[in-house]
Amino acid sequence: MPPLSVLIKPASGSCNMRCRYCFYVDETLNRETENFGMMSEQTMEAVIRRCLSFASGSCSFGFQGGEPTLRGLDFFQKFTALADRLRPDGLQLHYFIQTNGLVLDEAWAAFFAAHHFLVGLSLDGDESLHDLQRPDAAGRGTFGRVFAAAELLRRFGVEYNLLTVVTAQTARNIRRIYRFYTRNGLLYQQYIPCLDPLGEPRGRHPYSLTPQAFGDFLIRLFDEWYADRRAGKFVYIRYFENLAALMLGRPPESCGMLGHCSLQTVVEADGSVYPCDFYMLDDYRLGNLNTDTMEQINRRREEVGFLQESLGGLEHCRSCRWYRVCRGGCRRDRQGLGLHEVGENYFCSGYQRFFAHALPLLQTLL
């Protein structure tokens, strides 16, 4: 029985924002049940019991959406209390949450601090850039509320980082975004490329990234970060830290850099389990923690073949000079038009330009 990390969607796809590029809205439209509503306390208990009985050493519970805080603070208080009560001796518990920050207040911040939550806060740059992509359900900008949430978390001593989705607009303005973050003490940053809808050719939406734009983004961001590091200023960017680990012969902690999909357990509000947050689709449903044990769910993984599919499409990659640090990238960026088609990374040419530019410089920091 290994350490276990579980990602839970307690509010399913429900959200109080209407982000232009939301990948999970697209996923819900591609399955029979779009929204599973709010997780019941019965399902919550089943998830906790199944996971704690299976894990060894540590068990990490993460929460995402949609917007997970819509399930209410009371749910999270009951969750942590029950997990603490059922935790076997010697098993460590860890918690993390990805949130848009809109409902956070002092009660939420105090709770996160008390239970040592790592909080991922979604922010897409300064006010004009963020509000362009991330309005609320009424169409209003959300920057002020999210930025206030960052200040609240800082005041309560909550460990948090920023998650920024890289759109075409983000890519063009990354220097401005990076300088805004660092000027405001937002030093822990993660950037993920936006996703086009499943089954569509890429690049057709105003937010869509092209390989050229993504390569430009990586180079510009790296140059800003590298200049700060050379000047002795600390800024943590997850992707660059993982690249450094690979160059030192260490395994990356980011699953998209492993060269294959990792063993993941993602739980919808009804207890259904899927192998990846990007593939919570009917074809890949592994079971339900209300009725199935983790052992049964893991046997179902073999039948579904999701992990095996992720190994496809890498034949050309293995002869590439950058394969050691790229490894083909995230499967979702290698997704073909058909659900089970996996090929070359859409951003391949952008990555190649970036590696040629950045890796010799990165080597000087190691």
C-alpha positions as CSV (number, residue, x, y, z in Angstrom):
1,M,0.0,0.0,0.0
2,P,1.7,3.2,-1.2
3,P,1.3,6.9,-0.1
4,L,-1.9,8.1,-1.7
5,S,-3.0,11.5,-3.2
6,V,-6.6,12.0,-4.0
7,L,-8.2,14.9,-5.8
8,I,-11.9,15.5,-4.9
9,K,-14.5,17.6,-6.6
10,P,-17.0,18.3,-3.8
11,A,-19.1,20.7,-5.8
12,S,-18.6,18.8,-9.1
13,G,-18.5,21.3,-12.0
14,S,-20.5,24.0,-10.2
15,C,-18.7,27.4,-10.2
16,N,-19.3,31.1,-9.4
17,M,-17.0,32.1,-12.3
18,R,-17.5,31.8,-16.1
19,C,-13.9,31.6,-17.3
20,R,-13.6,31.7,-21.0
21,Y,-11.3,28.7,-21.3
22,C,-12.6,26.4,-18.6
23,F,-11.5,22.9,-19.5
24,Y,-13.8,21.3,-17.0
25,V,-17.0,22.7,-18.5
26,D,-15.9,21.1,-21.7
27,E,-15.4,17.8,-20.0
28,T,-18.8,17.9,-18.4
29,L,-20.4,18.5,-21.8
30,N,-18.7,15.3,-23.1
31,R,-20.2,12.9,-20.6
32,E,-23.7,11.6,-19.9
33,T,-24.0,13.3,-16.5
34,E,-22.8,16.9,-16.7
35,N,-22.9,17.9,-13.1
36,F,-23.1,15.5,-10.1
37,G,-24.2,18.3,-7.6
38,M,-22.8,18.6,-4.1
39,M,-21.0,15.7,-2.5
40,S,-23.1,14.2,0.3
41,E,-21.7,13.5,3.8
42,Q,-22.3,9.8,3.2
43,T,-20.1,9.9,0.1
44,M,-17.5,12.0,1.9
45,E,-17.3,9.4,4.6
46,A,-16.9,6.6,2.1
47,V,-14.1,8.4,0.3
48,I,-12.3,9.0,3.6
49,R,-12.7,5.4,4.8
50,R,-11.6,3.8,1.5
51,C,-8.6,6.0,1.1
52,L,-7.3,5.8,4.7
53,S,-7.6,2.1,4.7
54,F,-5.5,1.8,1.5
55,A,-2.8,4.5,2.0
56,S,0.5,3.8,3.7
57,G,2.8,6.5,5.2
58,S,0.7,9.5,4.1
59,C,-2.6,10.4,2.5
60,S,-3.1,13.7,0.7
61,F,-6.6,15.0,0.1
62,G,-6.9,17.8,-2.5
63,F,-10.0,19.7,-3.5
64,Q,-10.8,21.2,-6.9
65,G,-13.8,22.1,-9.1
66,G,-15.6,23.7,-10.6
67,E,-15.1,25.7,-7.4
68,P,-14.8,23.5,-4.4
69,T,-15.5,26.2,-1.8
70,L,-19.1,26.3,-3.0
71,R,-19.6,23.1,-0.9
72,G,-19.3,25.3,2.1
73,L,-16.8,25.6,5.0
74,D,-18.9,23.3,7.1
75,F,-18.2,20.4,4.7
76,F,-14.5,20.9,5.0
77,Q,-14.6,21.2,8.7
78,K,-16.5,17.9,8.9
79,F,-14.1,16.3,6.4
80,T,-10.9,17.1,8.3
81,A,-12.5,16.2,11.7
82,L,-13.6,12.8,10.3
83,A,-10.3,12.2,8.6
84,D,-8.5,13.0,11.9
85,R,-10.7,10.6,13.8
86,L,-10.3,7.7,11.3
87,R,-6.7,8.2,10.6
88,P,-4.7,5.1,11.4
89,D,-1.7,5.5,13.7
90,G,1.4,6.6,11.9
91,L,-0.4,7.8,8.8
92,Q,0.2,11.5,7.9
93,L,-2.6,13.6,6.5
94,H,-2.0,16.5,4.0
95,Y,-4.5,18.9,2.4
96,F,-4.5,21.1,-0.6
97,I,-7.1,23.1,-2.5
98,Q,-7.3,24.9,-5.8
99,T,-9.7,27.9,-5.5
100,N,-10.7,31.0,-7.4
101,G,-10.8,32.8,-4.0
102,L,-14.2,34.5,-4.4
103,V,-15.8,33.3,-1.2
104,L,-12.7,33.3,1.0
105,D,-13.0,35.2,4.3
106,E,-11.3,35.2,7.7
107,A,-13.1,32.0,8.7
108,W,-11.8,30.1,5.6
109,A,-8.3,31.5,6.1
110,A,-8.2,30.5,9.8
111,F,-9.4,27.0,8.8
112,F,-6.7,26.7,6.1
113,A,-4.1,27.8,8.6
114,A,-5.2,25.5,11.3
115,H,-5.1,22.5,9.1
116,H,-2.0,23.4,7.1
117,F,-3.7,23.5,3.7
118,L,-1.6,24.4,0.7
119,V,-3.8,26.7,-1.3
120,G,-3.6,27.2,-5.1
121,L,-5.1,30.6,-6.0
122,S,-6.2,31.2,-9.6
123,L,-5.0,34.5,-10.9
124,D,-4.4,35.5,-14.5
125,G,-2.3,38.6,-14.1
126,D,-3.2,42.2,-13.3
127,E,-6.7,43.6,-13.3
128,S,-7.3,44.1,-17.0
129,L,-5.8,40.8,-18.0
130,H,-7.4,38.8,-15.3
131,D,-10.9,40.3,-15.8
132,L,-10.7,39.7,-19.5
133,Q,-10.7,35.9,-19.0
134,R,-12.2,35.3,-15.5
135,P,-15.6,37.1,-15.0
136,D,-18.1,35.9,-12.4
137,A,-21.4,34.4,-13.1
138,A,-22.9,37.9,-13.5
139,G,-20.2,38.9,-16.0
140,R,-18.4,41.2,-13.5
141,G,-14.6,41.3,-13.1
142,T,-13.2,39.3,-10.2
143,F,-9.6,40.6,-9.9
144,G,-10.2,42.8,-6.8
145,R,-11.8,39.9,-4.9
146,V,-9.1,37.4,-5.8
147,F,-6.3,39.8,-5.0
148,A,-7.9,40.5,-1.7
149,A,-8.0,36.7,-1.1
150,A,-4.2,36.6,-1.6
151,E,-3.7,39.3,1.0
152,L,-6.0,37.5,3.4
153,L,-4.1,34.2,3.0
154,R,-0.8,36.0,3.5
155,R,-2.1,37.7,6.7
156,F,-3.2,34.4,8.2
157,G,0.1,32.7,7.3
158,V,-1.5,30.3,4.9
159,E,0.9,28.7,2.4
160,Y,-0.3,29.5,-1.1
161,N,0.8,29.8,-4.7
162,L,-0.6,31.3,-7.8
163,L,-2.0,29.3,-10.7
164,T,-2.1,31.2,-14.0
165,V,-3.6,29.8,-17.2
166,V,-1.6,30.7,-20.2
167,T,-3.8,32.0,-23.0
168,A,-2.9,33.9,-26.1
169,Q,-3.3,37.1,-24.1
170,T,-1.2,35.8,-21.2
171,A,1.6,34.8,-23.6
172,R,1.7,38.3,-25.2
173,N,1.8,40.0,-21.8
174,I,3.9,37.6,-19.6
175,R,6.6,40.2,-18.8
176,R,4.0,42.6,-17.5
177,I,2.3,39.7,-15.5
178,Y,5.6,38.5,-14.0
179,R,6.7,41.9,-12.9
180,F,3.2,42.6,-11.4
181,Y,3.4,39.4,-9.4
182,T,7.0,39.9,-8.1
183,R,6.3,43.6,-7.4
184,N,3.4,42.5,-5.1
185,G,5.4,39.7,-3.4
186,L,3.6,36.9,-5.3
187,L,6.7,34.8,-5.6
188,Y,5.3,31.2,-5.9
189,Q,4.0,30.8,-9.4
190,Q,2.6,28.0,-11.6
191,Y,1.7,28.4,-15.2
192,I,-0.3,25.9,-17.3
193,P,-1.2,26.2,-21.0
194,C,-4.9,26.6,-21.7
195,L,-6.7,23.7,-23.4
196,D,-8.9,23.8,-26.4
197,P,-12.1,21.7,-26.3
198,L,-11.9,18.0,-26.7
199,G,-12.4,16.7,-30.3
200,E,-11.6,20.1,-31.9
201,P,-8.6,21.2,-33.9
202,R,-6.5,23.5,-31.8
203,G,-6.1,27.2,-32.2
204,R,-9.6,28.3,-33.1
205,H,-10.6,30.3,-30.0
206,P,-9.6,33.8,-29.0
207,Y,-7.8,32.4,-26.0
208,S,-6.1,29.6,-27.8
209,L,-2.3,29.2,-27.7
210,T,-0.3,28.4,-30.8
211,P,3.1,26.6,-30.5
212,Q,4.8,29.8,-31.6
213,A,3.1,31.8,-28.9
214,F,3.8,29.2,-26.2
215,G,7.4,29.1,-27.1
216,D,7.6,32.9,-27.0
217,F,5.9,32.8,-23.6
218,L,8.3,30.3,-22.1
219,I,11.4,32.2,-23.4
220,R,10.1,35.6,-22.1
221,L,9.1,34.2,-18.7
222,F,12.4,32.4,-18.3
223,D,14.5,35.5,-19.1
224,E,12.6,37.5,-16.4
225,W,13.0,34.7,-13.9
226,Y,16.7,34.0,-14.8
227,A,17.6,37.7,-14.4
228,D,16.1,37.7,-11.0
229,R,17.8,34.5,-9.9
230,R,21.1,35.8,-11.2
231,A,20.5,39.0,-9.1
232,G,19.8,36.9,-6.0
233,K,16.1,37.4,-6.0
234,F,14.0,34.3,-5.2
235,V,11.0,33.5,-7.3
236,Y,9.6,30.0,-7.6
237,I,8.2,28.9,-10.9
238,R,7.2,25.2,-10.8
239,Y,8.1,24.3,-14.4
240,F,11.6,25.8,-14.2
241,E,12.2,24.1,-10.9
242,N,11.2,20.7,-12.4
243,L,13.4,21.3,-15.3
244,A,16.3,21.9,-13.0
245,A,15.5,18.7,-11.1
246,L,15.6,16.7,-14.4
247,M,18.9,18.2,-15.3
248,L,20.3,17.1,-12.0
249,G,19.1,13.6,-12.6
250,R,16.2,13.8,-10.1
251,P,12.6,12.8,-10.9
252,P,10.1,15.7,-11.5
253,E,7.1,16.1,-9.2
254,S,5.0,17.4,-12.0
255,C,3.1,14.5,-13.7
256,G,3.2,16.1,-17.1
257,M,7.0,15.8,-17.2
258,L,7.2,12.1,-16.4
259,G,6.9,10.9,-20.0
260,H,3.7,9.0,-19.1
261,C,0.6,9.5,-17.0
262,S,1.0,8.8,-13.3
263,L,-1.3,6.9,-11.0
264,Q,-4.0,9.4,-10.0
265,T,-7.2,9.1,-8.2
266,V,-9.7,11.9,-9.0
267,V,-13.2,11.7,-7.3
268,E,-16.4,13.3,-8.5
269,A,-19.1,14.5,-6.2
270,D,-21.0,11.3,-6.5
271,G,-17.9,9.2,-5.5
272,S,-17.0,8.2,-9.1
273,V,-13.3,7.8,-9.7
274,Y,-11.3,8.7,-12.8
275,P,-7.6,8.5,-13.7
276,C,-7.0,12.2,-14.4
277,D,-8.6,15.6,-13.9
278,F,-8.4,16.2,-17.7
279,Y,-10.2,12.9,-18.5
280,M,-13.2,12.7,-16.1
281,L,-15.2,11.1,-18.9
282,D,-17.4,8.1,-19.1
283,D,-14.9,6.0,-21.1
284,Y,-12.4,6.3,-18.2
285,R,-14.6,5.9,-15.2
286,L,-12.9,3.4,-12.8
287,G,-15.7,2.8,-10.3
288,N,-17.2,4.5,-7.3
289,L,-15.9,4.7,-3.8
290,N,-19.4,4.2,-2.3
291,T,-19.3,0.7,-3.6
292,D,-15.8,-0.2,-4.7
293,T,-12.5,-0.6,-2.8
294,M,-9.3,1.0,-4.0
295,E,-8.0,-2.4,-5.0
296,Q,-11.0,-2.9,-7.3
297,I,-10.5,0.5,-8.8
298,N,-6.9,-0.2,-9.5
299,R,-7.8,-3.4,-11.2
300,R,-10.2,-1.4,-13.3
301,R,-7.3,0.9,-14.3
302,E,-5.7,-2.1,-16.1
303,E,-8.9,-2.8,-18.0
304,V,-9.4,0.8,-19.0
305,G,-5.8,1.2,-20.2
306,F,-5.5,4.9,-19.6
307,L,-1.9,4.7,-18.4
308,Q,-0.9,2.5,-21.3
309,E,-2.5,4.9,-23.8
310,S,-0.2,7.7,-22.5
311,L,2.8,5.8,-23.7
312,G,1.8,6.0,-27.3
313,G,2.9,8.6,-29.8
314,L,6.4,9.0,-28.4
315,E,8.3,7.2,-31.1
316,H,9.7,10.3,-32.8
317,C,10.2,12.0,-29.4
318,R,12.7,9.4,-28.2
319,S,15.2,10.4,-30.8
320,C,14.9,14.1,-30.0
321,R,17.9,15.8,-28.3
322,W,15.5,17.3,-25.8
323,Y,13.7,14.1,-24.8
324,R,15.5,13.8,-21.4
325,V,13.9,17.1,-20.2
326,C,10.7,17.0,-22.3
327,R,9.6,13.3,-22.4
328,G,6.8,14.2,-24.6
329,G,4.9,16.4,-22.2
330,C,1.4,16.1,-20.8
331,R,-0.9,13.6,-22.5
332,R,-3.6,16.3,-22.8
333,D,-1.2,18.3,-25.1
334,R,-0.7,15.1,-27.2
335,Q,-4.5,14.5,-27.5
336,G,-5.7,13.8,-31.0
337,L,-9.2,14.5,-32.3
338,G,-10.4,11.1,-31.2
339,L,-10.5,10.5,-27.5
340,H,-8.1,7.5,-27.6
341,E,-5.7,9.1,-30.1
342,V,-2.4,10.1,-28.6
343,G,0.3,11.6,-30.7
344,E,3.1,14.3,-30.7
345,N,2.8,17.2,-28.4
346,Y,1.0,20.1,-30.0
347,F,3.5,22.6,-28.5
348,C,6.6,20.6,-29.7
349,S,8.2,23.3,-31.9
350,G,7.7,25.9,-29.1
351,Y,9.3,23.6,-26.5
352,Q,12.3,23.0,-28.9
353,R,12.9,26.7,-29.3
354,F,12.7,27.2,-25.5
355,F,15.0,24.4,-24.6
356,A,17.7,25.6,-27.1
357,H,17.5,29.1,-25.5
358,A,17.0,28.3,-21.8
359,L,18.9,25.1,-20.9
360,P,22.4,26.4,-21.3
361,L,21.5,29.4,-19.1
362,L,19.7,27.2,-16.6
363,Q,22.8,25.0,-16.3
364,T,24.7,28.0,-14.9
365,L,22.3,28.1,-11.9
366,L,22.8,24.5,-11.0
